[in-house]
């Protein structure tokens, strides 16, 4: 039986290593790139990437509630390419002197696929917006939302309980073992518009004067959605109904068992163990125009844990890298006193460099091997 399983496994690996499968997958990848490029016109870069590249399949919705897969997504094509390359290494390309170049090329391609997978699953992008003189120890996502409950009764620091957007669905009940109450989502909208009109059934907070109306999601890369939720707070001695929104820089405050809590719907925050202060922002224009030539931010890094404190200049094409995060100069506002930094955390950032090195070295070795073999052949014929 063991020999039968071994024989079947060899057949599967040999079939997976087929060059026909490689060509088919590369054509599929080429078509996928064309589709995601065209989709960016209507969906923007973020949603087009999520729908086509960061998915196992592309779906067609003939009617509401029915999804029919019509083409493999980036995850499926990438996974199949990975196993196709591994199978090719196992069946055709062994670590022999004549195949060193091809072996390195395949290892480089595998590194590229692994890096792409890590980036897709683990990379996070956020923004840090601050005014001159302001310090921050966190950045905020432009897309992801979280509902947070903040216990402000601590003497030295607040206790923050965060519920991710995946849990924010109508009818869901949110609870935590440190909270003496539960939160029920009566409604949740990823995008909405706010109106000067009281929300029915709300007697406290800014929901007394403001209501929301759901809107389709804005897909443009420079547009922000306004998320809104109506929640019910329930405990033994406290019941309330509140409106929460990312469209207002305000917080809802409740008091349960004499303990004050702040409840907020906000963009997801990425905290760090150091602070960054904006010392000065500079913008230079092309002479006689209002077109920016360059803009830069002078920041002060303060890491109390390590005792490190220094000034850093961030400007276009010259980011600041620190503790796994990269800070890019992205934008500005408020009469050139507010700077916006794009913050990127990508554990797989090194893989493209490794891949490029392996592929380049493999191509060089393979070319030299072929050249030497050809020269020897010509010499023997002479």
C-alpha positions in Angstrom: 0.0 0.0 0.0 2.9 2.3 0.8 4.4 1.8 -2.6 1.0 2.5 -4.2 0.7 5.8 -2.3 4.3 6.7 -3.2 3.7 6.0 -6.9 0.5 8.0 -6.9 2.3 10.9 -5.2 5.1 10.9 -7.8 2.5 11.0 -10.6 0.8 14.0 -9.0 4.1 15.8 -8.5 5.1 15.1 -12.1 1.8 16.3 -13.4 2.0 19.5 -11.3 5.5 20.2 -12.7 4.1 20.4 -16.3 5.3 23.3 -18.3 1.7 23.5 -19.8 0.4 24.3 -16.3 3.2 27.0 -15.9 2.2 28.6 -19.2 -1.5 28.5 -18.3 -0.9 30.1 -14.9 1.3 32.8 -16.4 -1.4 33.6 -19.0 -4.0 33.7 -16.2 -1.8 36.0 -14.2 -1.4 38.3 -17.2 -5.2 38.4 -17.7 -5.7 39.1 -14.0 -3.3 42.1 -14.1 -5.2 43.5 -17.1 -8.5 43.1 -15.2 -7.3 44.7 -12.0 -5.8 47.6 -14.0 -9.1 48.3 -15.8 -11.1 47.8 -12.5 -9.1 50.6 -10.8 -11.0 53.2 -12.9 -14.2 52.4 -11.0 -13.0 50.7 -7.8 -9.8 52.6 -7.1 -6.5 50.9 -6.2 -7.5 49.6 -2.8 -10.8 47.9 -3.6 -9.6 46.6 -7.0 -6.6 45.0 -5.3 -8.8 43.4 -2.6 -11.3 42.1 -5.2 -8.9 40.7 -7.8 -5.5 40.1 -6.2 -6.2 39.5 -2.5 -8.8 36.9 -3.2 -9.1 33.3 -4.2 -11.7 33.9 -6.9 -13.4 36.6 -8.9 -17.1 36.5 -8.5 -20.1 37.4 -10.7 -23.3 38.4 -9.0 -26.2 37.7 -11.3 -28.6 38.7 -8.5 -28.5 39.8 -4.9 -27.1 37.1 -2.5 -25.7 34.8 -5.3 -22.0 34.8 -6.1 -20.6 32.7 -9.0 -16.8 32.3 -9.3 -15.8 33.0 -12.9 -12.0 33.4 -12.7 -9.2 32.5 -10.2 -8.0 35.3 -8.0 -4.5 36.3 -7.1 -4.3 33.9 -4.1 -5.3 30.9 -6.2 -2.9 31.7 -9.1 0.0 32.5 -6.7 -0.5 29.3 -4.7 -0.6 27.1 -7.8 2.5 28.8 -9.2 4.3 28.1 -6.0 3.5 24.4 -6.1 4.3 24.3 -9.8 7.8 25.7 -9.2 8.4 23.3 -6.2 7.3 20.3 -8.3 9.6 21.5 -11.1 12.5 21.6 -8.7 11.7 18.2 -7.3 11.3 16.4 -10.7 13.4 18.2 -13.3 15.9 20.6 -11.7 18.2 18.9 -9.3 21.2 20.5 -7.5 23.8 19.5 -10.1 26.6 21.6 -11.6 24.7 21.9 -14.9 21.5 23.2 -13.3 22.9 25.6 -10.7 21.6 28.6 -12.7 18.1 27.2 -13.2 18.0 26.2 -9.6 18.8 29.7 -8.5 16.2 31.2 -10.9 13.5 29.0 -9.5 14.5 29.7 -5.9 14.3 33.4 -6.8 10.8 33.0 -8.2 9.7 31.1 -5.1 11.1 33.9 -2.9 9.1 36.4 -4.9 5.9 34.4 -4.4 6.6 33.9 -0.7 7.2 37.6 -0.3 4.1 38.5 -2.2 2.1 36.3 0.1 3.6 37.7 3.3 3.0 41.3 2.0 -0.6 40.5 1.1 -1.5 39.0 4.5 0.8 40.9 6.9 1.5 44.3 5.4 -0.3 47.3 6.9 -0.6 50.9 5.6 -1.8 53.8 7.7 -1.3 57.6 8.0 0.1 59.8 10.6 -1.3 63.4 10.5 -0.1 65.9 12.9 0.4 69.7 13.3 3.7 71.5 14.1 4.5 70.9 17.8 2.1 67.9 18.1 3.4 64.5 19.2 1.8 61.1 18.3 2.5 57.5 19.2 0.1 55.9 16.7 -1.0 56.1 13.1 -4.5 55.5 11.7 -5.8 53.3 8.9 -7.7 55.1 6.1 -10.0 52.2 5.5 -10.3 49.9 8.5 -12.7 50.9 11.4 -12.8 49.8 15.0 -15.2 50.3 17.9 -13.4 51.1 21.1 -14.4 51.3 24.8 -11.9 53.3 26.9 -11.9 53.0 30.7 -10.6 56.4 31.9 -10.6 55.5 35.6 -6.9 54.4 35.7 -4.5 56.7 37.6 -1.7 56.5 35.0 -3.2 55.3 31.8 -6.5 54.3 30.1 -7.6 50.8 29.4 -8.7 50.4 25.8 -10.8 47.5 24.5 -11.0 47.3 20.7 -13.6 45.5 18.6 -12.5 45.1 14.9 -14.8 46.0 12.0 -15.3 42.3 11.1 -17.5 42.2 14.3 -19.5 45.3 13.5 -22.6 43.7 12.0 -26.2 44.5 12.6 -27.5 42.4 15.4 -24.1 41.4 16.8 -23.4 41.6 20.5 -20.1 42.8 21.7 -18.8 42.0 25.2 -15.5 41.7 27.1 -14.6 40.1 30.5 -13.4 43.5 31.8 -16.6 45.4 30.8 -19.7 45.4 33.0 -22.0 45.9 30.0 -22.7 44.6 26.5 -22.9 46.5 23.3 -25.5 45.5 20.7 -25.2 46.8 17.1 -28.7 48.0 16.1 -27.3 49.2 12.7 -23.9 49.7 11.1 -23.1 51.5 7.8 -19.6 51.5 6.3 -20.5 54.9 4.6 -23.1 57.4 5.5 -24.1 61.1 5.5 -24.8 63.0 8.6 -27.9 65.3 8.9 -29.0 67.9 11.5 -31.9 65.8 12.6 -32.4 63.8 15.9 -32.0 60.0 15.7 -35.2 58.3 16.9 -35.0 56.7 20.3 -31.7 58.4 21.3 -31.9 60.6 24.4 -28.2 61.2 25.2 -25.1 62.2 23.3 -24.8 63.9 19.9 -27.4 61.5 18.5 -30.0 63.8 20.0 -29.3 66.3 17.2 -27.7 64.2 14.4 -29.0 61.3 12.3 -27.3 59.4 9.6 -28.3 58.0 6.2 -26.5 55.1 4.6 -24.6 55.7 1.3 -22.8 53.5 -1.1 -19.1 53.0 -0.3 -16.7 55.6 -1.8 -14.1 53.6 -3.8 -11.9 56.6 -4.9 -8.5 56.5 -3.3 -8.7 60.1 -2.1 -12.2 59.8 -0.6 -13.0 58.8 3.0 -16.1 56.9 4.0 -18.0 58.0 7.1 -18.9 54.9 9.2 -21.9 55.2 11.5 -23.4 52.8 14.1 -26.3 52.9 16.4 -25.6 50.8 19.5 -27.5 49.8 22.6 -25.6 49.7 26.0 -27.0 47.2 28.5 -26.0 46.4 32.0 -27.7 45.7 35.4 -27.9 49.4 36.3 -27.4 51.2 33.0 -29.2 51.2 29.7 -28.7 53.6 26.8 -28.8 54.0 23.1 -26.0 55.9 21.3 -25.0 57.0 17.8 -21.4 56.6 16.9 -19.6 58.0 13.8 -16.2 58.6 12.4 -17.6 61.8 10.8 -17.3 63.8 14.1 -14.3 64.4 16.3 -16.3 63.7 19.4 -16.7 60.9 21.9 -19.7 59.4 23.7 -19.2 59.2 27.5 -21.2 56.9 29.8 -20.9 56.0 33.5 -21.5 52.4 34.6 -21.1 51.5 38.3 -19.5 54.9 38.9 -16.8 54.2 36.3 -16.5 56.5 33.3 -16.2 55.0 29.8 -15.6 56.6 26.5 -17.1 54.8 23.5 -15.9 55.7 20.0 -16.2 54.5 16.4 -12.8 55.5 14.8 -10.3 54.5 12.2 -8.1 51.6 13.4 -5.0 52.7 15.2 -1.5 51.2 15.1 0.4 52.0 18.3 4.1 52.2 18.7 6.4 52.3 21.8 7.8 55.7 20.8 6.6 59.1 19.9 7.1 61.3 16.9 6.8 65.1 17.1 6.5 67.4 14.1 9.0 70.2 14.6 8.7 71.9 11.3 7.0 71.5 7.9 8.4 73.1 4.7 6.9 73.3 1.3 8.7 74.6 -1.8 6.9 75.7 -5.0 8.0 76.0 -8.5 8.8 79.7 -9.2 5.7 81.7 -10.2 3.3 78.8 -9.6 1.4 77.1 -6.8 2.7 73.7 -7.8 4.7 72.0 -5.0 8.3 71.3 -6.0 9.0 69.5 -2.7 7.8 69.2 0.9 9.5 67.9 4.0 8.9 67.3 7.6 11.4 67.7 10.4 10.5 65.3 13.2 11.8 64.5 16.7 11.9 60.8 17.6 11.6 60.1 21.3 11.9 56.5 22.4 11.8 56.4 26.2 12.4 52.7 26.3 15.8 52.9 24.7 16.6 56.5 25.6 16.9 57.4 22.0 16.0 61.0 21.0 17.0 62.6 17.7 15.8 64.8 14.9 15.0 63.3 11.5 14.2 65.0 8.1 11.6 63.2 6.0 11.1 64.4 2.4 10.1 63.1 -1.0 11.9 59.8 -1.9 13.8 59.9 1.4 11.6 58.0 4.0 12.5 57.3 7.6 12.8 53.6 8.6 12.5 52.6 12.2 11.5 49.4 14.1 9.9 47.7 11.1 8.0 50.8 9.9 8.7 53.1 7.0 7.5 56.7 7.2 7.0 58.5 3.8 6.1 62.1 3.2 2.7 61.9 1.7 0.7 65.1 1.9 0.1 68.3 3.9 -2.7 70.7 4.9 -3.9 73.6 7.1 -1.8 76.4 5.7 1.3 74.3 5.6 1.4 73.6 9.3 0.0 70.0 9.1 2.0 67.1 7.7 0.7 63.7 6.6 3.1 60.8 6.6 2.3 57.4 5.0 3.3 54.6 7.4 4.0 51.2 5.9 4.8 48.1 7.9 5.7 45.2 5.6 7.5 42.1 7.1 8.1 40.8 3.5 9.9 43.9 2.3 13.3 42.1 1.9 12.0 39.3 -0.3 11.9 41.2 -3.6 15.6 42.1 -3.1 16.5 38.5 -2.3 14.5 37.3 -5.3 16.1 39.8 -7.7 19.5 38.8 -6.5 18.9 35.1 -6.9 17.3 35.5 -10.4 20.0 37.8 -11.7 22.8 35.4 -10.4 20.9 32.4 -11.8 20.6 34.0 -15.2 24.2 35.0 -15.2 25.4 31.5 -14.2 23.1 29.8 -16.7 24.2 32.1 -19.5 27.9 31.5 -18.7 27.3 27.7 -18.6 25.6 27.8 -22.0 28.3 30.0 -23.5 31.1 27.8 -22.2 29.4 24.7 -23.5 28.9 26.3 -26.9 32.6 27.4 -27.1 33.7 23.9 -26.2 31.4 22.4 -28.9 32.7 24.8 -31.5 36.3 24.1 -30.5 35.7 20.3 -30.8 34.2 20.8 -34.3 37.2 22.8 -35.4 
